[in-house]
Amino acid sequence: MLGNFLKSGFRVLLRQKNYALLNIAGLSIGIVAFVFIYLYIQNEIHYDRTWNNYHHLYRINEEYSTGGKVEKMALTPFMLADRLDSVFPEIIQSTRLFFTDPSDKNSFSSVKYKGKMYEIPNMTIGDARVFRIFDYHFVEGNPDSCLTQPNSLVLSSAMKKEIFGNQPALGKKVKTSLREYRVTGVFDNANRPSHLNFDAVVSANSLTKEEQEGLHNNWFWINCYTYLQLADTVNLKQFQTRVNLFVNRSIHEYVKQEGLQIEGTAKMQLQPIYQIHFSTGWLYDSHTNTNSSYLYIIGIVALFILLTASINYINFATARSLKRAREIGLRKVIGAFRKQLALQYISEALLLTFTAFVIALSLVEIMMPTFNSLVGKHITLVDSLFSGYGLLFGLVLILLMLLLAVISGSFPAFVLYALQPADVLRGNNLFLRHKSNQRFTADSLRRMLVVIQYLLAIVMFISTLVMWAQIHYVQHRPLGFNKNNVVVVNSPADSSFRGRAARFVAALKEDSAIKSVTTTANLPGYLCGKMLFSVGDTSEPHFQTINSFVVGNHYFEMLKIPLIKGRLFSIKKEDDSTENFILNEAAVKFLKLQNPVGTELNTAFTKKGKIIGVVKDFNFSSLHQKVEPLAFILRPKMVQYVLLRIDKDHKRQAISYLKKTWKAFNPAYPIHYTFLGDKLDSLYQSDQKIFSIFFYFTIFILLISSLGLYGLSAFLVEQRSKEISIRKVLGGSEEQIILLMVKEYMALVLLAGVLAVPLVYLFMSRWLDGFAYRISLSPIYFVLGIVVVALIAFVTVLIQSYQIVRKNPTLSLKHE
Amino acid sequence: MFQSRDVETVALAGIDLKVEAGDFIAVMGPSGCGKSTLLNLLGMIDESSGGQYSFLGRNVCNLSQRQRTLLRKENIGFVFQNFNLIDELSIWENIELPLVYLGIKKQERRERVARIIDQLEISHRKDLLPIQLSGGQQQRVAVARAIVSRPKLLLADEPTGNLDSMHSEEVMNILNQLNKKGMTIVMVTHSQYDASYSRRVVHLFDGQIINENLNHSL
C-alpha cells in the first residue's frame, strides 16, 4: 500500500510541477539559511570547549586602576603564573603565551630552512606547559616535553607541511635572524575553534638572560596571557579574592623595592576559557572575539526564517490540497478510512519535504566554501554533524521534516475527509459550505503569515541599509589626519634591519613618485602601547596611564596631523629623542594641563622629560571609541613600519620602485605592505561580517516571502477566477481587476512596514550606540526600506494576477 | 435537509422506498428534485436529517462514520456521471483501488482486476492514464472499478450523462448484463431510453416520490 501511495505522490508532484518547485524552493531556502546559521553558531559557541578539562581552565585578566583611570587588559606579567603556582595549591598547572598581534595580517616571523625563507603568520613564545593545558593532538613529538628545552620550536601541521613537505620535521633545525631552533613538535589545530590563534610556539627559555631578567621581576611589564587549570573543588570567588590580595601585596613590595612612585590597584579576574571568545571589553584580547548578543540575534533570525519557510510550506500545501478535495471525496466513497488517507497524504508530503531537505543540504555543501570565506572559518558539514550537538541537530532536522509532512499531509486527510463526499464530488464551493467563522480563521491566518513574513523582511532590509550607511560613514569620515595614498610597509623579521633602515628610507626618497618617507613603531589603526606618566617635578608624583605612540622623524608632517601649540619633534634637537613628548588635546585635558608646552612629564621607569607640543585630536583607533589621550615619543631607531606617501597619479611606479628597493635591501625577506586606508577599513571587519550576514539573510527572507506570496496569490487568484471572469464580462478592465487583486496584499505589506518601524528603531539604535561616531537614524532609511520591499511584493503579486486576469473569461465560466 | 448559512432547503421529504435484491431501479425527475440526494443517501455518502435507512438489515442511521464506510466499501459500488477517475493512477490502478482499501492481498487483487478488465474488454488499455481515454472508455473503467469488489448494490448517478449515444448504449448494456447476473442496481437518469433498461421506475418531484411503476418494456 505504501508503494502505491508513494507512486501516486510522485506522479502528483510531476503533474503539479510548478507548485512542487515553488514549495520545495521556498522550504529549501529556509533550511539552507537555518543550517548555515546553526553551523556558524555551533562553531562560535564551541570556541574553547574542545579542551580537556575546559570547565576548569581560566585566563587571568588584569584591571589596573591608577590616577582615576582603569585599564582592563587581557595580559598579565610573565612572572604571575610562577608566583601563583608557588602559593596556591588549588592551581593544578598554569601556562603563559606571549602577546602577538594577529590582527596585523602583514606581520610575520621568518624562518630559514635549507637556504629558503618561510614566513610564519603568528609565531609566539610559550612556556613548557602550553601543550599540557591545551591538549592539541600531536602528529610529531611529545606535548609534555616539546617546550622544556631552550630553542625549541613547535609548528602547526599546516606550517610543517609548508616548510618540510611530507618529510618528518622532528629534530630538524631552522633559523631566525636571532637564533636557531630545533623542531620538537607538530600539532594539529583542525576542528579546534579557539581564541588561540598561533601557528608556531618557541620555548620561553630561548630568550636571553637579559630578556628573561625583566620578565621574572617586573610587575608592570604586562606582556603575556596567563592560563590556570584549577582543581574542581575551588571556590572561585574566594580564590579570586585571595589572588587579588596576593598580587597587590606583591606589587606594593615591588614598587617600594624599586623606589617607584606609582599608586594603583590591580584587580585580577578569572575568566572561564570558554567565555573568552565572547568578551570584548579587554584590551589586547583576541581579534576574533565577538559580542554574544549577535549570536542571539542571528539565532532568532534563523528561527524566524525557518518558521516562515515552514509556515509558508504548510500554508501553500494546505491551500493546494483543496484542489484535491474531489479526489479525497472519491477515495472516501471507494472505501478509504481516514488513517489510510492520512498515510497517503503524509507520504506524499514526506516525499516533498524529503526532497527539499536533500536539496537544501546539497546546497549547503556546495555553498560551504563561499560561506567559510564570508565568515572567516573552516567549517565542514560532515564534521559539524558528527561533533558536539551535531547529531542532535541532525535529529532536529529529521523531526522537522517529519513534522512538516505530518501537518501538511494531515490537513487533507483530516479536515477534508470530514466533509461530506457528496459535496466534494458535486464540486460544491467548499468555502461557502464551510461555516463562516472557519473560513474567516483560515483567511486570517494566511493574512497574518504574510504580515509576519514581510515584517521580518522589512526589519532586515532597513537594518541592512542602516548598517551599510554606518560602515560607509566610518570608512569615509575625516579622521583628523591624511590617510590617502599612504603605504605601510612592515619591517622584515630581521633584527639587523634597524641598522640599515635609515639608508632604506633615503633610497626610497629618490623616486619622484614617492613624496615622503618615515619610520615608526605605532600607527593609527594598529595597536598602541600604554605607559604610566606623571606631571611636574614633585616628590609625590601621581602616575596615570596614557596611550603611547613611538614614532620616527617627520611623523606628523607625513600624516598631516595639525600642530596646535608648541612645536613638533626635530632631528636637530637631541633631547627630542630621549626626553621630550608631544601630547594630543585629549591627553592635555586628561592631565588637566592649563599650559602644557614646557610642562615636565615623567614616565615611571625613565628619566624626566617635557612636553614640547600639542597636536589636534585625531582618530587613531576605530570609531567605536572616542579619541583617547595619546602621548608621542620620538624613537627613530624603533622601526616597526616604514611609511610612504606616494603620488596618487603614479601609484604603480611608486609600488614598483618600493618593491625593487626592498629587494635590494632585504633580499631574503618577502615584502608585506598595505595601504593605510585599507588597514583602517579592516578595523570594522566584524561589523562588515555582521553586515554581510544580515545582507544575505535579507535576501533569503525576501526570497522566501516572495515565493510564499507568489504561490499563495496564485492559488487565491485562481479561486477567484469565476469572479474575475464575470467582472470582465460585465465590463471591468484588466487594470481595474488587477488592482483589486493586488491592493489586498499591498495593505498587508504596508501594515508590516508600519509595525517594523519601532522594532528597527530599537534594534539599530542599540547597535549604533556601539559607535562613538555614528549616523543618525534618518526617516529616509525606513521609507526606502518599506518602499523597496513593498515594490518587490507588488511585482510578485502583479505577475500572478496578470496571468490569471488575461485568461479568456469563458474558460472559467464554461466549467460552471 | 441542507443548510447553508440561514437558508434551509428541503431536498427529500416523506420518501418510502424499498429496494429488493436483484432490482434494477431507475430514479427519474426534473433537475433539483432530489434524485442524486436519494442516491447519495442510499450509498451512505450523505446523511439524512431525519428518517430511517436500513441496509442489509442494519439500521444505517445508528452507525458511526467508520462503520458506514466499512459497510459501503464491502457492499456498494458507485458509477458517476463525470467518471471520477483519479488522474494520477493508471487504469489498472484505478480499478484496483477499492481492493486496496479492502485490504485484499496483492495476488488476489491482480487476479480480480485481470478478470474484470477482460470482461469489460479494456485490458489493452490497462497501463494508460484516464486522460488518454475517451469518455466511453473512462466510464467502462469506472464501472469496472465499481464492481471489482463484488458489491451487492451498484449505484449509478447519470452514468451516460456525459456520453454520446453509442457509448451510452454500451454502458447500459453492461449494467443490464450485471443486473441479469444478480446485481442490484439503482440508477438516476434523465433519459427515458436509459430508464427503459430498468425493471422499476421511480419518479421524484420536489423531494417526494410521486409515481412508481414497473417497466414492462423489457
HADDOCK unambig.tbl for C-alpha pairs under 7 A between the chains (distance, minus, plus):
assign (segid A and resid 8 and name CA) (segid B and resid 88 and name CA) 6.18 0.50 0.50
assign (segid A and resid 8 and name CA) (segid B and resid 89 and name CA) 6.56 0.50 0.50
assign (segid A and resid 11 and name CA) (segid B and resid 88 and name CA) 5.87 0.50 0.50
assign (segid A and resid 12 and name CA) (segid B and resid 88 and name CA) 6.22 0.50 0.50
assign (segid A and resid 327 and name CA) (segid B and resid 86 and name CA) 6.59 0.50 0.50
assign (segid A and resid 333 and name CA) (segid B and resid 45 and name CA) 6.55 0.50 0.50
assign (segid A and resid 334 and name CA) (segid B and resid 73 and name CA) 5.95 0.50 0.50
assign (segid A and resid 334 and name CA) (segid B and resid 98 and name CA) 5.58 0.50 0.50
assign (segid A and resid 335 and name CA) (segid B and resid 69 and name CA) 5.82 0.50 0.50
assign (segid A and resid 335 and name CA) (segid B and resid 70 and name CA) 6.83 0.50 0.50
assign (segid A and resid 335 and name CA) (segid B and resid 72 and name CA) 6.88 0.50 0.50
assign (segid A and resid 335 and name CA) (segid B and resid 73 and name CA) 4.64 0.50 0.50
assign (segid A and resid 335 and name CA) (segid B and resid 98 and name CA) 6.41 0.50 0.50
assign (segid A and resid 335 and name CA) (segid B and resid 101 and name CA) 5.83 0.50 0.50
assign (segid A and resid 336 and name CA) (segid B and resid 101 and name CA) 5.50 0.50 0.50
assign (segid A and resid 420 and name CA) (segid B and resid 45 and name CA) 6.62 0.50 0.50
assign (segid A and resid 420 and name CA) (segid B and resid 46 and name CA) 6.13 0.50 0.50
assign (segid A and resid 421 and name CA) (segid B and resid 45 and name CA) 5.68 0.50 0.50
assign (segid A and resid 422 and name CA) (segid B and resid 40 and name CA) 6.55 0.50 0.50
assign (segid A and resid 422 and name CA) (segid B and resid 45 and name CA) 5.81 0.50 0.50
assign (segid A and resid 422 and name CA) (segid B and resid 46 and name CA) 5.93 0.50 0.50
assign (segid A and resid 433 and name CA) (segid B and resid 4 and name CA) 6.46 0.50 0.50
